[in-house]
């Protein structure tokens, strides 16, 4: 189900979607003798430097950039919680 985003916040949603693919990933898992492995990629948070670069590219001022940082932090929290729950059940 797609989230309902108020029009005045669409610019932050577009930023999160643009930066979503830049987030770092780590790997976790284990390997067993004879070649058995269970490894998966785990997403991290969108980096501060990515957000700053995005904001500078779009000409955002200090207040807009600070707001964007806070909104993306909350969106990331929600996404990472969802990912963690989904990873456990799937």
DSSP file (Angstrom, degrees, kcal/mol; ACC not computed):
  #  RESIDUE AA STRUCTURE BP1 BP2  ACC     N-H-->O    O-->H-N    N-H-->O    O-->H-N    TCO  KAPPA ALPHA  PHI   PSI    X-CA   Y-CA   Z-CA
    1    1 A X              0   0    0      0, 0.0     2,-0.2     0, 0.0     0, 0.0   0.000 360.0 360.0 360.0 125.1    0.0    0.0    0.0
    2    2 A X        -     0   0    0      1,-0.1     2,-0.1     0, 0.0     0, 0.0  -0.469 360.0-113.8 -73.7 139.8    1.5    3.3   -1.1
    3    3 A X        -     0   0    0     -2,-0.2     2,-0.7     1,-0.1    -1,-0.1  -0.369  22.7-121.2 -70.0 152.7    1.8    6.0    1.6
    4    4 A X        -     0   0    0     -2,-0.1     2,-0.5     0, 0.0    -1,-0.1  -0.873  31.6-168.2 -96.0 115.6   -0.2    9.1    1.3
    5    5 A X        -     0   0    0     -2,-0.7     5,-0.1     2,-0.0    -2,-0.0  -0.909  21.6-122.6-108.4 124.4    2.2   12.1    1.2
    6    6 A X    >   -     0   0    0     -2,-0.5     3,-2.2     1,-0.1     4,-0.5  -0.343  27.3-115.5 -60.8 146.3    0.9   15.6    1.6
    7    7 A X  G >  S+     0   0    0      1,-0.3     3,-1.3     2,-0.2     4,-0.4   0.848 113.9  59.7 -52.5 -38.7    1.8   17.8   -1.4
    8    8 A X  G 3  S+     0   0    0      1,-0.3    -1,-0.3     2,-0.1     3,-0.1   0.637 108.4  45.8 -70.6 -11.1    3.9   20.1    0.7
    9    9 A X  G X> S+     0   0    0     -3,-2.2     4,-1.6     1,-0.1     3,-1.0   0.392  80.2  99.8-107.9   1.3    6.2   17.1    1.6
   10   10 A X  H <> S+     0   0    0     -3,-1.3     4,-2.6    -4,-0.5     5,-0.2   0.837  76.4  61.2 -58.8 -33.1    6.5   15.6   -1.8
   11   11 A X  H 3> S+     0   0    0     -4,-0.4     4,-1.7     1,-0.2    -1,-0.3   0.850 105.1  48.0 -63.1 -33.0   10.0   17.2   -2.3
   12   12 A X  H <> S+     0   0    0     -3,-1.0     4,-2.5     2,-0.2    -1,-0.2   0.873 110.6  51.1 -74.6 -36.2   11.2   15.2    0.8
   13   13 A X  H  X S+     0   0    0     -4,-1.6     4,-2.4     2,-0.2    -2,-0.2   0.907 109.7  50.2 -65.2 -42.0    9.7   11.9   -0.6
   14   14 A X  H  X S+     0   0    0     -4,-2.6     4,-2.3     1,-0.2    -1,-0.2   0.903 110.6  50.4 -62.2 -40.4   11.4   12.5   -3.9
   15   15 A X  H  X S+     0   0    0     -4,-1.7     4,-2.4     2,-0.2    -2,-0.2   0.932 110.0  49.4 -63.2 -45.7   14.7   13.1   -2.1
   16   16 A X  H  X S+     0   0    0     -4,-2.5     4,-1.6     1,-0.2    -2,-0.2   0.917 112.7  47.5 -61.3 -43.1   14.4    9.9   -0.1
   17   17 A X  H  X S+     0   0    0     -4,-2.4     4,-0.5     1,-0.2    -1,-0.2   0.887 112.4  49.2 -65.8 -38.3   13.6    7.9   -3.2
   18   18 A X  H  < S+     0   0    0     -4,-2.3     3,-0.3     1,-0.2    -2,-0.2   0.882 118.8  38.7 -66.9 -37.6   16.6    9.4   -5.1
   19   19 A X  H >X S+     0   0    0     -4,-2.4     3,-1.9     1,-0.2     4,-0.5   0.607  92.1  88.5 -89.8 -12.8   19.0    8.7   -2.2
   20   20 A X  H >< S+     0   0    0     -4,-1.6     3,-1.0     1,-0.3    -1,-0.2   0.855  87.9  51.2 -53.8 -38.7   17.6    5.3   -1.3
   21   21 A X  T 3< S+     0   0    0     -4,-0.5    -1,-0.3    -3,-0.3    -2,-0.1   0.553 102.6  61.1 -80.9  -6.2   19.9    3.6   -3.7
   22   22 A X  T <4 S+     0   0    0     -3,-1.9    -1,-0.2    -4,-0.1    -2,-0.2   0.500  76.3 118.4 -93.2  -5.6   22.9    5.4   -2.3
   23   23 A X    <<  -     0   0    0     -3,-1.0    23,-0.2    -4,-0.5    22,-0.1  -0.303  69.7-112.5 -63.6 143.4   22.6    3.9    1.1
   24   24 A X        -     0   0    0     21,-0.7    20,-3.0    19,-0.1     2,-0.4  -0.380  29.4-155.3 -72.0 155.5   25.4    1.7    2.3
   25   25 A X  E     -A   43   0A   0     18,-0.2     2,-0.3    -2,-0.1    18,-0.2  -0.966   6.0-164.0-128.7 147.4   24.9   -2.0    2.8
   26   26 A X  E     -A   42   0A   0     16,-2.5    16,-3.8    -2,-0.4     2,-0.4  -0.821  18.5-125.7-119.5 166.0   26.8   -4.4    5.0
   27   27 A X  E     +A   41   0A   0     -2,-0.3     2,-0.3    14,-0.2    14,-0.2  -0.897  25.7 178.5-113.2 146.3   26.8   -8.2    4.8
   28   28 A X  E     +A   40   0A   0     12,-2.2    12,-2.5    -2,-0.4     2,-0.3  -0.980  28.1  83.6-140.5 154.0   26.0  -10.5    7.6
   29   29 A X  E     -A   39   0A   0     -2,-0.3     2,-0.3    10,-0.2    10,-0.2  -0.983  57.8 -90.7 151.8-160.5   25.8  -14.3    7.9
   30   30 A X  E     -A   38   0A   0      8,-1.9     8,-2.7    -2,-0.3     2,-0.4  -0.978  16.5-144.1-149.5 158.9   27.8  -17.3    8.4
   31   31 A X  E     -A   37   0A   0     -2,-0.3     2,-0.3     6,-0.2     6,-0.3  -0.963  13.6-158.4-126.2 145.4   29.7  -19.9    6.4
   32   32 A X  E >>  -A   36   0A   0      4,-4.0     3,-0.8    -2,-0.4     4,-0.6  -0.812  34.9 -82.6-118.3 159.5   30.1  -23.6    7.2
   33   33 A X  G >4 S+     0   0    0     -2,-0.3     3,-0.7     1,-0.2    -1,-0.1  -0.207 111.9  37.7 -56.2 154.6   32.7  -26.1    6.1
   34   34 A X  G 34 S-     0   0    0      1,-0.2    -1,-0.2    -3,-0.1     0, 0.0   0.680 133.2 -66.8  72.9  20.9   32.2  -27.7    2.7
   35   35 A X  G <4 S+     0   0    0     -3,-0.8     2,-0.5     1,-0.2    -1,-0.2   0.542  84.4 147.2  87.7   7.7   30.9  -24.4    1.2
   36   36 A X  E <<  +A   32   0A   0     -3,-0.7    -4,-4.0    -4,-0.6     2,-0.4  -0.666  21.2 172.3 -79.9 126.7   27.6  -23.8    2.9
   37   37 A X  E     -A   31   0A   0     -2,-0.5     2,-0.3    -6,-0.3    -6,-0.2  -0.978  28.0-170.5-135.1 149.4   26.9  -20.1    3.4
   38   38 A X  E     +A   30   0A   0     -8,-2.7    -8,-1.9    -2,-0.4     2,-0.4  -0.850  31.1 154.1-134.9  96.9   24.0  -18.0    4.5
   39   39 A X  E     +A   29   0A   0     -2,-0.3     2,-0.3   -10,-0.2   -10,-0.2  -0.967  15.4 179.5-129.5 141.0   24.9  -14.4    3.8
   40   40 A X  E     -A   28   0A   0    -12,-2.5   -12,-2.2    -2,-0.4     2,-0.4  -0.970  30.1-114.2-139.1 157.2   22.6  -11.4    3.2
   41   41 A X  E     -A   27   0A   0     -2,-0.3     2,-0.5   -14,-0.2   -14,-0.2  -0.766  28.2-158.7 -90.1 131.5   23.0   -7.7    2.4
   42   42 A X  E     -A   26   0A   0    -16,-3.8   -16,-2.5    -2,-0.4     2,-0.1  -0.952  14.4-129.7-116.0 123.1   21.7   -5.4    5.2
   43   43 A X  E     -A   25   0A   0     -2,-0.5   -18,-0.2   -18,-0.2     2,-0.2  -0.407  21.5-160.5 -72.4 146.4   20.8   -1.8    4.3
   44   44 A X        -     0   0    0    -20,-3.0     2,-0.2     1,-0.1   -21,-0.1  -0.432  34.3 -68.5-107.7-171.8   22.2    1.0    6.4
   45   45 A X        -     0   0    0     -2,-0.2   -21,-0.7     1,-0.1     2,-0.2  -0.479  53.6 -98.0 -78.9 150.1   21.1    4.6    6.8
   46   46 A X        -     0   0    0     26,-0.2    -1,-0.1   -23,-0.2   -23,-0.1  -0.507  53.9-110.3 -61.8 133.2   21.3    7.2    4.0
   47   47 A X     >  -     0   0    0     -2,-0.2     4,-1.7   -28,-0.2     3,-0.2  -0.334   7.9-127.2 -75.7 151.1   24.5    9.1    4.7
   48   48 A X  H  > S+     0   0    0      1,-0.2     4,-2.6     2,-0.2     5,-0.2   0.898 111.0  55.6 -57.4 -43.7   24.6   12.7    5.9
   49   49 A X  H  > S+     0   0    0      1,-0.2     4,-2.4     2,-0.2    -1,-0.2   0.846 104.4  53.0 -64.5 -33.5   27.0   13.5    3.1
   50   50 A X  H  > S+     0   0    0      2,-0.2     4,-2.3    -3,-0.2    -1,-0.2   0.907 110.6  47.2 -65.5 -41.6   24.6   12.2    0.5
   51   51 A X  H  X S+     0   0    0     -4,-1.7     4,-2.9     2,-0.2    -2,-0.2   0.921 112.4  49.2 -66.1 -43.9   21.8   14.4    1.8
   52   52 A X  H  X S+     0   0    0     -4,-2.6     4,-2.7     2,-0.2     5,-0.2   0.929 111.8  48.6 -61.8 -45.6   24.1   17.4    1.9
   53   53 A X  H  X S+     0   0    0     -4,-2.4     4,-2.3     2,-0.2    -1,-0.2   0.913 112.8  48.4 -60.5 -43.4   25.2   16.8   -1.7
   54   54 A X  H  X S+     0   0    0     -4,-2.3     4,-1.8     2,-0.2    -2,-0.2   0.930 112.5  48.2 -61.9 -46.8   21.6   16.4   -2.8
   55   55 A X  H  <>S+     0   0    0     -4,-2.9     5,-2.5     1,-0.2     4,-0.4   0.901 112.3  48.6 -63.4 -41.8   20.5   19.6   -1.0
   56   56 A X  H ><5S+     0   0    0     -4,-2.7     3,-1.1     1,-0.2    -1,-0.2   0.912 108.9  53.7 -64.2 -41.6   23.4   21.6   -2.5
   57   57 A X  H 3<5S+     0   0    0     -4,-2.3    -1,-0.2     1,-0.3    -2,-0.2   0.865 112.9  43.5 -59.9 -37.0   22.6   20.3   -5.9
   58   58 A X  T 3<5S-     0   0    0     -4,-1.8    -1,-0.3    -5,-0.1    -2,-0.2   0.406 114.0-116.7 -92.0   2.2   19.0   21.5   -5.6
   59   59 A X  T < 5 +     0   0    0     -3,-1.1    -3,-0.2    -4,-0.4     2,-0.1   0.773  51.3 169.2  72.6  27.1   20.0   24.8   -4.1
   60   60 A X      < -     0   0    0     -5,-2.5    -1,-0.2    -6,-0.2     2,-0.0  -0.466  27.9-129.5 -72.8 143.4   18.3   24.2   -0.7
   61   61 A X     >  -     0   0    0     -2,-0.1     4,-2.4     1,-0.1     5,-0.2  -0.165  34.1 -88.0 -80.1-178.4   19.0   26.7    2.1
   62   62 A X  H  > S+     0   0    0      1,-0.2     4,-2.6     2,-0.2     5,-0.2   0.919 126.1  47.9 -59.9 -47.4   20.1   25.9    5.6
   63   63 A X  H  > S+     0   0    0      1,-0.2     4,-2.3     2,-0.2    -1,-0.2   0.913 113.3  47.5 -64.7 -42.8   16.6   25.5    7.0
   64   64 A X  H  > S+     0   0    0      2,-0.2     4,-2.8     1,-0.2    -1,-0.2   0.908 112.7  49.9 -63.4 -41.2   15.4   23.3    4.1
   65   65 A X  H  X S+     0   0    0     -4,-2.4     4,-2.6     2,-0.2    -2,-0.2   0.919 111.0  48.1 -65.3 -43.6   18.5   21.1    4.4
   66   66 A X  H  X S+     0   0    0     -4,-2.6     4,-2.0     2,-0.2    -1,-0.2   0.906 113.3  48.4 -62.9 -41.4   18.1   20.7    8.2
   67   67 A X  H  X S+     0   0    0     -4,-2.3     4,-2.7    -5,-0.2    -2,-0.2   0.931 111.2  50.5 -63.0 -45.3   14.4   19.8    7.7
   68   68 A X  H  X S+     0   0    0     -4,-2.8     4,-2.9     1,-0.2     5,-0.3   0.909 107.9  53.1 -60.1 -43.0   15.3   17.4    4.9
   69   69 A X  H  X S+     0   0    0     -4,-2.6     4,-1.8     1,-0.2    -1,-0.2   0.921 111.9  45.5 -57.9 -44.5   17.9   15.7    7.2
   70   70 A X  H  X S+     0   0    0     -4,-2.0     4,-1.9     2,-0.2    -2,-0.2   0.915 114.0  47.7 -67.1 -43.2   15.3   15.2    9.9
   71   71 A X  H  X S+     0   0    0     -4,-2.7     4,-2.7     1,-0.2     5,-0.2   0.932 112.5  48.6 -64.2 -45.3   12.6   13.9    7.6
   72   72 A X  H  X S+     0   0    0     -4,-2.9     4,-2.7     1,-0.2    -1,-0.2   0.851 107.3  56.7 -65.1 -32.9   14.9   11.5    5.9
   73   73 A X  H  X S+     0   0    0     -4,-1.8     4,-2.2    -5,-0.3    -1,-0.2   0.927 110.6  43.9 -61.8 -43.9   16.1   10.3    9.3
   74   74 A X  H  X S+     0   0    0     -4,-1.9     4,-2.3     2,-0.2    -2,-0.2   0.903 113.3  50.5 -68.7 -41.4   12.5    9.4   10.2
   75   75 A X  H  X S+     0   0    0     -4,-2.7     4,-2.8     1,-0.2    -2,-0.2   0.913 111.0  50.1 -62.0 -40.9   11.8    7.8    6.8
   76   76 A X  H  X S+     0   0    0     -4,-2.7     4,-3.2     2,-0.2     5,-0.3   0.915 107.8  52.9 -63.7 -42.4   15.0    5.7    7.2
   77   77 A X  H  X S+     0   0    0     -4,-2.2     4,-2.1     2,-0.2    -2,-0.2   0.939 112.5  45.2 -56.3 -47.0   13.9    4.6   10.7
   78   78 A X  H  X S+     0   0    0     -4,-2.3     4,-2.4     2,-0.2    -2,-0.2   0.929 114.8  47.4 -63.8 -46.1   10.6    3.5    9.3
   79   79 A X  H  X S+     0   0    0     -4,-2.8     4,-3.0     1,-0.2    -2,-0.2   0.928 112.7  48.1 -62.2 -45.5   12.1    1.7    6.3
   80   80 A X  H  X S+     0   0    0     -4,-3.2     4,-2.4     2,-0.2    -1,-0.2   0.851 111.1  50.7 -68.3 -34.0   14.8   -0.1    8.4
   81   81 A X  H  X S+     0   0    0     -4,-2.1     4,-2.4    -5,-0.3    -1,-0.2   0.936 113.0  46.6 -64.1 -46.0   12.2   -1.3   10.9
   82   82 A X  H  X S+     0   0    0     -4,-2.4     4,-2.7     1,-0.2    -2,-0.2   0.931 112.8  49.7 -59.8 -46.0   10.1   -2.6    8.0
   83   83 A X  H  X S+     0   0    0     -4,-3.0     4,-2.8     1,-0.2    -1,-0.2   0.917 110.5  50.0 -60.9 -44.2   13.2   -4.2    6.4
   84   84 A X  H  X S+     0   0    0     -4,-2.4     4,-1.7     2,-0.2    -1,-0.2   0.915 113.1  45.3 -62.9 -43.9   14.2   -5.9    9.6
   85   85 A X  H  X S+     0   0    0     -4,-2.4     4,-1.7     1,-0.2    -1,-0.2   0.910 114.8  48.4 -64.9 -41.7   10.7   -7.3   10.2
   86   86 A X  H  X S+     0   0    0     -4,-2.7     4,-1.6     1,-0.2    -2,-0.2   0.886 109.5  52.6 -65.7 -40.1   10.4   -8.4    6.6
   87   87 A X  H  < S+     0   0    0     -4,-2.8    -1,-0.2    -5,-0.2    -2,-0.2   0.855 109.0  49.9 -66.1 -35.4   13.9  -10.1    6.7
   88   88 A X  H  < S+     0   0    0     -4,-1.7    -1,-0.2    -5,-0.2    -2,-0.2   0.882 116.1  41.0 -69.9 -38.2   12.9  -12.1    9.9
   89   89 A X  H  <        0   0    0     -4,-1.7    -2,-0.2     1,-0.2    -1,-0.2   0.673 360.0 360.0 -86.1 -15.9    9.7  -13.3    8.4
   90   90 A X     <        0   0    0     -4,-1.6    -1,-0.2    -5,-0.2    -2,-0.2   0.439 360.0 360.0-111.5 360.0   11.0  -14.1    4.9
